[in-house]
Amino acid sequence: MKRGLSVQVFKCGPDYIDTKFLGQAAQRPAVNLDIFMMGKDHVKELYQHYSASVDVSIIEGVMGLFDGANRWYGSSAEIAMLLNVPVIMVLPAKASAYSVAPVLYGFKNFNQKITIGGVIFNHVNTPSHYNFLNEAANDVGVTALGYIPVNDQIKIPSRHLGLQLEHNGKELVSAIATHLEKTVSIESLLSATIVNESTQPSIQRYGQAQQHRLTIAIAYDEAFTFTYHQNIEVLKAKYNVAFFSPLHDAVLPEADIVYLAGGYPELFLEQLSVNVTMRESLLRYCNAGGKVLAECGGLMYLGKSIVNATAEEYETVGFLDLKTSMAERSLTLGYRVLYYKDKVYRGHEFHYSSVQTEAIPDSMGDIRNAKDEAVTMKLYCKKNVVASYMHFYWGDGNDLFETLFS
C-alpha cells in the first residue's frame, strides 16, 4: 500500500478474528475462504469477485500448509491449488541453517500441483545467518525472498481466542511494514506472485428487491464482533439491516429479527450488566415471541449470567435458563454441520466458556463435526429464540433465517 497499490486480503479457514486485523491493515473488509464451509465453487466466486478491482490479492493461510478439516481437505494448500495461486512460505528458522533444505524440499515436492513461489525466513537476526538459509533454499530450487529479524516493538498480544490489536493499530501496521521492507525484497515478492487472471465474474446476488423487506437488527460493538463479511453482505441484499450496540445503546431497535453474533462479552461484563435498559428491552422482545439467532457470545448474553475468569458473576439478559462460565476454561474447537428441515448449514465452534444449567434446554436439529460424528453442542430453542455455540456461514445465499423462522 505504501507503493500506491490497492490490496484485498483473504483468510483461509473459519477465523473471524484475524479478518478484523487484516481488514484494518488493507483498509477494506477481509473475506474468508473456506472449502469446508463454502464449497469450492463459492470459494472461487468470492476470490474472483473481490480480487477483480484491486492491484494485489493476499490470502493468509491457516495453520500449516497442508492442515485441513480432514487430512489436507480444506487446507491452505487445497485453496492454493483451487485458485491456481503461488504459495509464499514463512518458515521459522531461529535455530536452523542448512537443515531447512530438506524441509523446503518436502513442501516443494509433496504435491507438485502446488507452486512454491518463494520463502521468507522468520526469526532470523543477522545477514550471515540468512546467507546459510539462502544457500539451502537455492540448492532445492526455492527462491529466498528475505528474512524477518525479531522485533519486540511489533509483537501483537493475544487473548484467549486470538490476537488482540490495540487502539494503535494503524501505527503498529505501519511499523510492521517498515520492519519488513528492511530485509524482505517486496519487489521480488510481487514478481514471484504474478498470475494471469481470466475475466472476473460478478458475485451472485442473493435475495430479490422487495417493497416491504423485513428488518434484521445485528449486534455489533466491541463485545460482539464475530461476523463473516459475506454473511452480512447477503443479509443486506435481502433484508433491511440495522446495527445496534448492547454495550452503548439504551434499547433494542425495532426489528423483525435480531442477530446476536459472537464476540467477547466476557471482557465487557460490567458494561453489559449495568446497561439494564438494553437487557430489559431484549428480554421483553424474547418473551413476546421475537425472533432471535444467538451465536456463541450471543448465547452467553441471553443467559441468566456470565462468570468471568476470576469467578465473578454478572447478570445478563436472563431469557435462557442457563449461565456460562469462563472460570473453568476448556477449549472447544472444530467445524460443525447442522442438519435441519432437510437443509444443511456449515460453520464453526470455537470457545473456552462452558454452559451450566440444571434444566436441559430444548434443542432442534442434528449437529455433527467434520468427520460426521455427533457433538455435545446443541442448537437450543425457546419460543422463537435459537441459540448455539455454532457460528454459521450462509454467505452462499442459503438463508438460515428463513429456515429457522418461516
C-alpha positions in Angstrom: 0.0 0.0 0.0 3.0 2.3 0.5 3.6 1.8 -3.2 0.2 3.1 -4.1 -1.3 -0.4 -4.7 -4.8 -1.4 -3.6 -4.9 -4.6 -1.6 -7.6 -7.2 -1.0 -6.9 -9.6 1.8 -8.5 -13.1 2.3 -8.2 -15.5 5.2 -8.1 -19.3 4.8 -10.4 -21.1 7.2 -13.2 -20.1 9.5 -11.3 -17.5 11.6 -13.4 -14.4 12.2 -10.8 -12.7 14.4 -7.8 -12.4 12.0 -10.1 -10.9 9.4 -10.6 -7.8 11.6 -6.9 -7.2 11.7 -6.3 -8.0 8.1 -9.1 -5.7 7.0 -7.7 -2.9 9.1 -4.3 -3.3 7.5 -5.7 -3.4 4.0 -8.3 -0.7 4.7 -11.1 -2.8 3.2 -13.0 -5.8 4.6 -11.1 -9.1 4.6 -13.0 -12.1 3.3 -12.9 -15.7 4.5 -12.2 -18.6 2.0 -13.1 -22.0 3.5 -13.7 -25.0 1.3 -15.4 -27.0 4.1 -17.9 -24.2 5.0 -18.4 -22.8 1.5 -17.7 -25.4 -1.1 -15.2 -25.0 -4.0 -17.4 -23.0 -6.4 -18.3 -20.4 -3.8 -14.6 -20.0 -2.8 -13.7 -19.3 -6.4 -16.6 -16.9 -6.8 -15.6 -14.9 -3.7 -11.9 -14.8 -4.7 -12.6 -13.7 -8.3 -15.2 -11.1 -7.3 -13.2 -9.4 -4.5 -9.9 -9.6 -6.5 -11.3 -8.0 -9.6 -10.9 -4.4 -8.6 -7.6 -4.4 -6.8 -3.9 -4.5 -7.7 -2.8 -7.1 -5.2 -4.7 -10.0 -3.5 -3.2 -11.7 -0.5 -4.5 -14.9 1.1 -3.4 -15.6 4.6 -3.1 -19.3 5.3 -4.4 -21.3 8.2 -2.2 -23.4 10.5 0.4 -25.4 8.4 0.2 -25.5 4.6 -1.4 -29.0 4.5 -3.5 -28.9 7.7 -7.2 -29.2 6.9 -10.5 -30.4 8.3 -9.7 -34.0 7.5 -6.0 -34.5 6.5 -5.5 -31.8 3.9 -9.1 -31.3 2.8 -9.8 -27.6 3.0 -6.2 -26.7 3.8 -4.4 -23.6 2.5 -2.7 -26.0 0.0 -6.0 -27.1 -1.4 -7.2 -23.5 -1.7 -3.9 -22.5 -3.5 -4.5 -25.3 -6.0 -8.1 -24.4 -6.4 -7.4 -20.8 -7.2 -4.1 -21.5 -9.0 -2.1 -19.1 -6.9 1.5 -19.5 -5.7 2.4 -20.1 -2.1 4.9 -17.9 -0.2 6.1 -19.8 2.8 7.1 -18.1 6.0 9.4 -20.5 7.7 10.7 -20.2 11.3 14.4 -20.6 11.2 15.7 -19.3 14.6 17.8 -22.4 15.3 18.3 -23.8 11.8 20.7 -23.4 8.9 21.1 -25.9 6.1 18.5 -28.2 7.7 15.9 -26.0 6.1 16.8 -27.6 2.8 15.0 -31.0 3.3 12.1 -29.1 4.9 11.7 -26.9 1.8 12.3 -29.9 -0.5 9.4 -31.7 1.2 7.0 -28.9 0.9 8.0 -28.3 -2.8 7.7 -32.0 -3.8 4.9 -33.3 -1.6 2.3 -32.2 -4.1 3.8 -30.7 -7.3 0.5 -29.2 -8.3 1.3 -26.5 -5.8 3.7 -23.8 -6.8 6.0 -22.6 -4.0 6.7 -19.1 -5.2 9.3 -18.4 -2.5 10.2 -18.4 1.1 10.7 -15.8 3.8 12.6 -16.9 6.9 11.3 -15.8 10.2 13.2 -15.1 13.5 16.5 -14.6 11.7 18.6 -11.8 13.2 21.7 -11.5 11.1 22.7 -11.4 7.4 25.2 -14.2 8.0 22.5 -16.5 9.3 20.3 -15.6 6.3 23.2 -16.5 3.9 23.2 -20.1 5.2 19.4 -20.3 4.7 19.6 -18.7 1.3 22.1 -21.3 0.2 19.8 -24.1 1.4 16.9 -22.6 -0.5 18.9 -22.3 -3.7 20.0 -25.9 -3.5 16.4 -27.1 -3.6 15.2 -24.6 -6.2 13.1 -22.4 -3.9 13.5 -18.6 -4.1 14.5 -16.9 -0.9 12.8 -13.5 -0.6 14.4 -12.3 2.6 14.2 -12.7 6.3 12.5 -11.2 9.3 14.5 -10.3 12.4 12.9 -10.4 15.9 11.4 -7.1 16.9 9.7 -6.8 20.3 8.2 -3.5 19.2 5.8 -5.1 16.7 4.7 -8.1 18.7 0.9 -8.4 18.8 -0.5 -9.6 22.2 -3.1 -12.4 22.3 -6.1 -13.1 24.4 -7.8 -16.4 24.9 -9.4 -16.6 21.4 -6.7 -15.0 19.3 -4.6 -11.9 18.7 -5.6 -8.6 20.2 -4.9 -5.4 18.3 -4.9 -2.3 20.5 -6.0 1.2 19.7 -2.7 2.0 18.0 -3.5 -0.5 15.2 -2.6 1.8 12.3 0.8 2.8 13.8 1.5 -0.9 14.5 0.7 -1.9 10.9 2.9 0.9 9.6 5.8 -0.2 11.9 5.5 -3.8 10.7 5.6 -2.7 7.1 8.7 -0.6 7.7 10.4 -3.5 9.6 9.7 -6.0 6.7 11.0 -3.7 4.0 14.4 -3.6 5.5 15.1 -7.3 5.0 12.5 -8.6 2.6 12.5 -7.8 -1.1 9.0 -6.6 -1.7 9.7 -6.2 -5.5 10.8 -9.9 -5.7 7.8 -10.9 -3.7 5.4 -9.2 -6.1 7.2 -10.6 -9.1 7.1 -14.1 -7.7 3.3 -13.9 -7.3 2.1 -12.6 -10.6 -0.7 -14.7 -12.0 -2.6 -14.5 -15.3 -6.2 -13.7 -14.3 -9.1 -14.5 -16.5 -12.2 -12.3 -16.8 -13.6 -11.9 -13.3 -17.3 -12.7 -12.9 -19.5 -10.7 -10.6 -20.6 -12.4 -7.4 -24.0 -13.9 -7.4 -26.6 -11.5 -5.8 -28.9 -13.0 -3.3 -32.4 -12.1 -2.5 -34.9 -10.1 -4.5 -35.8 -6.5 -4.4 -38.9 -6.2 -2.2 -41.1 -3.2 -1.4 -41.6 -4.3 2.2 -38.5 -6.1 3.4 -38.0 -7.5 6.9 -35.5 -5.7 9.2 -32.7 -7.6 10.9 -31.1 -5.9 13.8 -27.4 -7.0 14.2 -25.5 -6.6 17.5 -22.1 -5.1 16.6 -19.7 -3.3 19.0 -16.6 -4.1 21.0 -18.2 -7.0 22.7 -19.9 -8.5 19.6 -17.7 -8.6 16.6 -17.5 -12.1 15.2 -19.3 -12.0 11.9 -18.4 -13.2 8.4 -18.3 -10.3 5.9 -20.1 -12.2 3.2 -22.9 -13.2 5.7 -23.6 -9.5 6.3 -23.5 -8.8 2.5 -26.1 -11.5 1.9 -28.4 -10.1 4.6 -28.1 -6.6 3.2 -29.2 -7.9 -0.2 -32.3 -9.5 1.2 -33.3 -7.6 4.3 -33.1 -4.1 5.8 -30.1 -4.3 8.2 -29.7 -2.1 11.3 -26.8 -2.4 13.7 -27.1 -1.8 17.4 -24.8 -2.0 20.5 -25.7 -4.0 23.6 -22.9 -2.1 25.3 -23.9 1.5 24.4 -27.5 1.7 23.2 -30.3 2.0 25.7 -32.9 -0.2 23.9 -33.3 -2.7 21.1 -34.2 -1.0 17.8 -37.4 -2.0 16.0 -36.8 -5.2 14.1 -38.4 -8.4 12.7 -35.4 -10.5 13.6 -32.4 -10.0 15.9 -29.0 -11.4 15.3 -26.7 -11.6 18.3 -23.3 -12.5 16.8 -20.4 -13.9 18.9 -17.6 -11.9 20.4 -16.0 -11.1 23.7 -18.9 -10.4 26.1 -16.8 -11.8 28.9 -14.4 -8.9 28.6 -17.2 -6.3 29.0 -19.3 -7.9 31.6 -19.7 -4.8 33.9 -20.8 -2.6 31.0 -23.2 -5.2 29.7 -24.6 -5.9 33.1 -25.2 -2.2 34.1 -26.9 -1.5 30.8 -30.2 -2.6 32.4 -32.5 -0.9 29.9 -30.9 -2.9 27.0 -31.2 -6.1 28.9 -34.8 -5.5 29.8 -35.6 -4.4 26.2 -34.2 -7.6 24.8 -35.9 -9.7 27.4 -39.2 -8.2 26.6 -38.6 -8.8 22.9 -37.8 -12.5 23.5 -40.7 -13.1 25.9 -43.1 -11.5 23.3 -42.1 -14.1 20.7 -39.4 -12.1 19.0 -37.2 -13.9 16.5 -33.5 -14.2 17.6 -30.5 -16.0 16.4 -27.7 -16.0 19.0 -24.3 -17.4 18.3 -21.7 -18.2 21.0 -21.2 -14.8 22.7 -24.9 -14.1 21.9 -25.9 -17.3 23.6 -23.9 -16.3 26.7 -25.5 -12.9 26.8 -29.1 -14.3 26.6 -28.5 -16.5 29.7 -29.0 -15.5 33.3 -25.4 -14.6 34.0 -21.8 -14.9 32.9 -19.0 -15.9 35.2 -15.6 -14.3 34.3 -12.2 -15.9 34.6 -11.8 -14.8 38.3 -15.2 -16.3 39.2 -17.1 -13.0 39.4 -20.7 -13.4 38.2 -22.6 -10.7 36.3 -26.3 -10.7 35.4 -27.2 -10.7 31.7 -30.5 -10.8 29.8 -32.0 -13.8 31.7 -34.1 -15.2 28.9 -32.3 -18.6 28.7 -32.3 -20.7 31.8 -28.5 -21.2 31.9 -25.4 -19.4 32.8 -22.0 -19.6 31.2 -18.6 -19.6 32.9 -15.0 -18.7 32.0 -13.7 -19.7 35.4 -13.1 -23.3 34.4 -11.9 -22.8 30.8 -11.9 -25.7 28.3 -11.2 -25.2 24.7 -13.8 -26.5 22.2 -12.9 -26.1 18.6 -13.9 -27.5 15.2 -16.1 -27.4 12.2 -19.8 -28.1 12.6 -22.6 -29.2 10.3 -26.3 -28.6 11.2 -29.0 -30.8 9.6 -32.4 -29.2 10.0 -35.6 -29.2 7.9 -33.9 -31.1 5.1 -31.3 -28.3 4.9 -27.6 -28.4 5.7 -25.7 -25.5 7.2 -22.0 -25.4 8.0 -20.0 -23.4 10.4 -17.5 -23.5 13.2 -17.4 -23.8 17.0 -14.6 -22.0 19.0 -14.9 -21.1 22.7 -13.5 -21.6 26.1 -16.7 -21.0 28.1 -18.9 -23.7 29.4 -22.7 -23.9 29.9 -24.1 -24.6 33.4 -27.8 -25.4 33.8 -30.0 -27.6 36.0 -32.7 -27.9 33.4 -31.7 -29.2 29.9 -32.9 -26.7 27.3 -35.0 -27.8 24.3 -32.9 -28.3 21.2 -33.5 -28.7 17.5 -31.7 -30.3 14.5 -28.7 -32.6 14.4 -25.2 -31.1 14.7 -22.1 -33.1 13.7 -18.3 -32.4 13.2 -16.2 -32.6 10.1 -16.0 -36.4 10.4 -19.8 -36.8 10.7 -19.5 -37.6 14.4 -22.1 -36.3 16.9 -21.0 -33.4 19.2 -22.2 -32.3 22.6 -23.2 -28.9 21.4 -26.9 -28.3 20.7 -29.0 -25.8 18.9 -31.1 -24.6 21.8 -34.6 -23.2 21.2 -37.1 -21.3 23.4 -40.1 -19.6 21.9 -38.7 -18.0 18.7 -35.1 -17.8 20.1 -32.5 -20.1 18.6 -29.1 -20.1 20.3 -25.9 -22.1 19.9 -22.1 -22.0 20.2 -22.0 -22.6 16.4 -21.0 -19.7 14.2 -23.0 -20.3 11.0 -22.0 -19.5 7.4 -24.8 -18.5 4.9 -22.7 -16.3 2.6 -23.6 -18.6 -0.3 -27.2 -17.4 -0.1 -28.6 -20.4 1.9 -30.8 -18.3 4.1 -30.6 -19.6 7.6 -33.1 -17.1 9.0 -35.8 -18.1 6.5 -35.2 -21.8 7.5 -35.3 -21.1 11.2 -38.2 -18.6 11.4 -40.5 -19.4 8.5 
